């Protein structure tokens, strides 16, 4: 049984949480299943808006899907969440990813 299968089983048994959704989003992203990854990551940040790691991964997934404007907004939320917790490194990383999305958007990709 794969990690995805295990996590999906947990979800099916009602063990829903932002951390579980983050894990599913991460695994689906690794499997290049952006559509499903985005669904789970969107749910993770909806469930826990202060979850900066989920915002970062959600932004990265949006950027990978070519949805750079949405990715920039996700990174903005993630930066605010990280800064509110004093997580300087996470905020710094998301600023870099945000800049990349902004450049991609300006380049028209």
C-alpha positions as CSV (number, residue, x, y, z in Angstrom):
1,X,0.0,0.0,0.0
2,X,1.4,3.4,-1.0
3,X,1.6,6.5,1.2
4,X,-1.2,8.0,-0.8
5,X,-3.4,4.9,-0.2
6,X,-2.6,5.1,3.5
7,X,-3.5,8.8,3.7
8,X,-6.6,8.4,1.6
9,X,-7.7,5.6,3.9
10,X,-7.2,7.8,7.0
11,X,-9.3,10.5,5.2
12,X,-12.0,8.0,4.4
13,X,-12.2,7.0,8.0
14,X,-12.9,10.6,9.1
15,X,-9.4,11.5,10.3
16,X,-9.5,14.8,8.3
17,X,-7.1,17.5,9.3
18,X,-4.9,20.2,7.8
19,X,-1.9,18.1,8.4
20,X,-3.4,15.1,6.6
21,X,-4.5,17.3,3.7
22,X,-1.0,18.8,3.6
23,X,0.5,15.2,3.4
24,X,-1.9,14.2,0.7
25,X,-1.2,17.4,-1.3
26,X,2.5,16.8,-1.0
27,X,2.3,13.2,-2.1
28,X,0.1,14.0,-5.0
29,X,2.4,16.8,-6.0
30,X,5.3,14.3,-6.0
31,X,3.2,12.0,-8.2
32,X,2.6,14.9,-10.6
33,X,-1.1,14.9,-10.0
34,X,-1.5,18.7,-9.7
35,X,-5.3,18.7,-9.8
36,X,-5.7,16.5,-6.8
37,X,-2.7,18.1,-4.9
38,X,-4.3,21.5,-5.3
39,X,-7.6,20.3,-3.9
40,X,-6.0,18.9,-0.8
41,X,-3.7,21.9,-0.3
42,X,-6.5,24.4,-0.7
43,X,-8.4,22.4,1.9
44,X,-5.4,22.4,4.3
45,X,-5.1,26.2,4.2
46,X,-8.9,26.6,4.5
47,X,-8.9,24.4,7.6
48,X,-5.8,26.1,9.2
49,X,-5.1,29.6,7.7
50,X,-2.0,30.0,9.8
51,X,-0.3,26.9,8.4
52,X,2.6,28.6,6.6
53,X,4.1,25.3,5.3
54,X,0.8,24.5,3.6
55,X,0.6,27.9,2.1
56,X,4.1,27.5,0.7
57,X,3.4,24.1,-0.9
58,X,0.0,25.4,-2.2
59,X,1.8,28.3,-3.8
60,X,4.4,26.0,-5.3
61,X,1.7,23.7,-6.7
62,X,-0.2,26.7,-8.2
63,X,3.0,27.9,-9.8
64,X,3.6,24.4,-11.2
65,X,0.1,24.5,-12.7
66,X,1.0,27.9,-14.3
67,X,-1.5,29.7,-12.1
68,X,1.1,32.4,-11.1
69,X,-1.3,35.1,-10.0
70,X,-3.0,32.7,-7.5
71,X,0.4,31.4,-6.5
72,X,1.5,35.0,-5.6
73,X,-1.6,35.4,-3.4
74,X,-0.9,32.1,-1.7
75,X,2.7,33.1,-1.0
76,X,1.4,36.4,0.4
77,X,-0.8,34.5,2.8
78,X,2.0,32.2,3.7
79,X,4.5,35.0,4.3
80,X,2.0,36.7,6.7
81,X,1.4,33.4,8.5
82,X,5.1,32.7,8.8
83,X,5.9,36.2,10.0
84,X,3.1,36.0,12.6
85,X,4.9,33.0,14.1
86,X,8.4,34.5,13.7
87,X,9.4,31.9,11.1
88,X,11.8,34.2,9.2
89,X,13.2,31.4,7.0
90,X,9.9,30.2,5.7
91,X,8.9,33.8,4.9
92,X,12.2,34.4,3.1
93,X,11.7,31.2,1.0
94,X,8.2,32.2,0.0
95,X,9.4,35.7,-1.0
96,X,11.8,34.0,-3.5
97,X,9.0,31.7,-4.8
98,X,6.7,34.7,-5.1
99,X,9.3,36.6,-7.1
100,X,9.6,33.7,-9.5
101,X,5.9,33.6,-10.0
102,X,5.8,37.3,-10.6
103,X,8.5,37.0,-13.2
104,X,6.7,34.1,-14.9
105,X,3.5,36.1,-15.0
106,X,5.3,39.1,-16.4
107,X,6.9,36.9,-19.0
108,X,3.5,35.6,-20.0
109,X,4.1,32.0,-19.1
